[in-house]
Amino acid sequence: MSPSNPLIRACEPNDLPAVTAIYAHHVTHGTGSFETDPPSLSEMALRHDNVMQLGLPWLVASVDGKVKGFAYANHFRPRPGFRYLVEDSVYVHANHGGKGLGVALLTELIRRCELAGMRQMVAVIGDSANTASMALHHRLGFVHAGQLTASGRKHGRWLDTVLMQRPLGRGHTSDAP
């Protein structure tokens, strides 16, 4: 598989070391996540298990048999009233950005969340300078929904949080779940 045509599939437990390494790089060097210490493999396994128990998707992008990106959805908030609203997370290996992996992952994540009956998806993007993430989401139908100014601190500076949103399936056009 070439980076422009990756294999997108469900994340399996044996994918988690690669997922953990990809995320650790973003935590350590980036501002897309406001975590400051990379989670351990056991913590990532717990997070994966929690998403699976909710019946939500956790996907990987495989290129030449190696995991080069991942994406998952989780409930935006744990309250029952938010049960049809999910937040997406998409991370791509540092050497594979701009090659279509994020688009492929998010496209499939959206599709699977719609199949799971979700009605809205929100992107909570760390750092208003994260133009690549905002462009990815905009390309797939997300619209700007707000910004939280100076809402996080990382790498010695204050960072904004950008909120983007997109309807899934029938969105809010029907009262039926």
C-alpha positions as CSV (number, residue, x, y, z in Angstrom):
1,M,0.0,0.0,0.0
2,S,1.3,3.4,-0.8
3,P,0.8,6.3,1.6
4,S,-1.9,7.7,-0.7
5,N,-3.8,4.4,-0.6
6,P,-3.3,3.1,2.9
7,L,-5.1,0.1,4.4
8,I,-7.5,1.5,7.0
9,R,-8.6,-1.1,9.5
10,A,-9.7,-1.6,13.1
11,C,-6.9,-1.2,15.6
12,E,-5.8,-4.5,17.1
13,P,-4.0,-5.0,20.4
14,N,-0.7,-5.8,18.6
15,D,-1.0,-2.3,16.9
16,L,-0.8,-0.5,20.2
17,P,3.0,-0.2,20.5
18,A,3.1,1.7,17.2
19,V,0.0,3.8,18.1
20,T,1.7,4.6,21.5
21,A,4.9,5.6,19.7
22,I,3.1,7.8,17.2
23,Y,1.2,9.5,19.9
24,A,4.2,9.9,22.2
25,H,5.9,11.9,19.4
26,H,3.0,14.3,19.2
27,V,2.7,14.7,22.9
28,T,6.5,15.4,23.2
29,H,7.0,17.6,20.2
30,G,3.6,19.0,19.2
31,T,0.7,21.0,20.4
32,G,-2.2,19.0,19.0
33,S,-2.6,17.3,22.3
34,F,-2.4,19.1,25.6
35,E,-1.0,16.1,27.4
36,T,2.6,16.8,28.5
37,D,3.8,13.3,29.3
38,P,3.4,10.5,26.8
39,P,1.1,7.8,28.1
40,S,2.5,4.3,28.6
41,L,1.5,1.3,26.5
42,S,-0.7,0.0,29.3
43,E,-2.5,3.4,29.5
44,M,-3.0,3.4,25.7
45,A,-4.3,-0.2,25.9
46,L,-6.8,0.9,28.6
47,R,-7.9,3.9,26.4
48,H,-8.4,1.5,23.5
49,D,-10.4,-0.9,25.6
50,N,-12.6,1.9,26.8
51,V,-13.4,3.0,23.3
52,M,-14.1,-0.6,22.2
53,Q,-16.5,-1.1,25.2
54,L,-18.5,2.0,24.0
55,G,-18.9,0.4,20.5
56,L,-17.0,3.2,18.9
57,P,-14.3,2.9,16.2
58,W,-10.5,3.0,16.7
59,L,-8.7,2.7,13.4
60,V,-5.2,2.4,12.1
61,A,-3.6,3.3,8.8
62,S,-1.2,0.6,7.6
63,V,1.4,1.3,5.0
64,D,3.5,-1.7,3.8
65,G,2.3,-3.6,6.9
66,K,3.3,-0.9,9.4
67,V,1.0,1.3,11.4
68,K,1.6,4.9,10.3
69,G,-1.4,6.6,11.8
70,F,-4.5,6.1,14.0
71,A,-7.8,7.7,14.6
72,Y,-10.6,7.0,17.1
73,A,-13.8,8.5,18.3
74,N,-14.9,8.8,21.9
75,H,-17.9,10.5,23.5
76,F,-17.4,14.2,23.9
77,R,-18.7,14.1,27.5
78,P,-19.9,11.2,29.6
79,R,-23.3,12.6,30.4
80,P,-26.3,10.8,28.8
81,G,-27.5,13.8,26.9
82,F,-24.2,13.8,24.9
83,R,-24.5,10.2,23.8
84,Y,-24.9,11.0,20.1
85,L,-21.9,13.5,20.0
86,V,-18.4,12.1,19.5
87,E,-15.0,13.7,19.5
88,D,-12.5,12.6,16.9
89,S,-8.7,12.1,17.4
90,V,-6.4,11.7,14.4
91,Y,-2.6,11.3,14.6
92,V,-0.2,10.5,11.8
93,H,3.5,9.4,12.1
94,A,5.7,12.4,11.9
95,N,7.3,11.2,8.6
96,H,4.0,10.5,6.9
97,G,2.1,13.8,7.3
98,G,0.6,15.4,4.1
99,K,0.4,12.0,2.3
100,G,-3.3,11.4,2.7
101,L,-3.3,9.2,5.8
102,G,-5.3,11.7,7.9
103,V,-7.9,12.1,5.2
104,A,-8.3,8.3,4.8
105,L,-8.5,7.8,8.6
106,L,-11.0,10.6,9.3
107,T,-13.1,9.6,6.3
108,E,-13.5,6.1,7.6
109,L,-13.9,7.2,11.1
110,I,-16.8,9.4,10.1
111,R,-18.4,6.5,8.1
112,R,-18.1,4.1,11.1
113,C,-19.5,6.7,13.6
114,E,-22.5,7.2,11.3
115,L,-23.1,3.4,11.2
116,A,-22.9,3.4,15.0
117,G,-25.8,6.0,15.1
118,M,-23.8,9.0,16.1
119,R,-25.3,12.3,15.0
120,Q,-22.6,15.0,15.5
121,M,-18.8,14.9,15.5
122,V,-16.6,17.6,17.1
123,A,-12.9,18.2,16.6
124,V,-11.1,19.7,19.6
125,I,-7.9,21.0,18.0
126,G,-5.1,22.0,20.2
127,D,-3.3,25.2,19.1
128,S,-5.0,27.7,16.7
129,A,-1.7,27.5,14.7
130,N,-2.5,23.8,13.9
131,T,-3.5,24.7,10.3
132,A,-3.0,21.2,9.0
133,S,-5.6,19.7,11.4
134,M,-8.0,22.5,10.7
135,A,-7.6,22.1,6.9
136,L,-8.1,18.3,7.3
137,H,-11.3,18.8,9.2
138,H,-12.6,21.6,6.9
139,R,-11.9,19.3,3.9
140,L,-14.2,16.7,5.4
141,G,-17.1,19.0,6.1
142,F,-16.3,20.4,9.5
143,V,-17.1,24.1,10.2
144,H,-15.6,26.4,12.8
145,A,-17.7,26.2,16.0
146,G,-15.6,28.3,18.4
147,Q,-12.3,29.0,20.0
148,L,-11.2,28.9,23.6
149,T,-8.4,31.5,23.9
150,A,-5.3,30.6,25.9
151,S,-7.0,27.5,27.2
152,G,-3.9,25.4,27.6
153,R,-0.2,25.8,28.3
154,K,2.5,23.7,26.8
155,H,6.1,24.2,25.6
156,G,6.2,27.4,27.6
157,R,3.4,29.2,25.9
158,W,-0.4,29.6,26.0
159,L,-2.4,27.8,23.4
160,D,-5.9,28.2,22.0
161,T,-8.3,25.4,21.5
162,V,-10.2,25.4,18.2
163,L,-13.6,23.7,18.0
164,M,-14.9,22.4,14.7
165,Q,-18.1,20.4,14.2
166,R,-19.9,18.3,11.5
167,P,-23.2,16.5,11.4
168,L,-23.2,12.7,11.0
169,G,-26.0,10.9,9.3
170,R,-29.2,12.8,9.8
171,G,-27.5,15.2,12.2
172,H,-30.1,17.2,14.0
173,T,-32.7,17.0,11.2
174,S,-34.7,14.3,12.9
175,D,-35.8,13.9,16.5
176,A,-35.5,10.1,16.2
177,P,-32.2,8.7,17.5
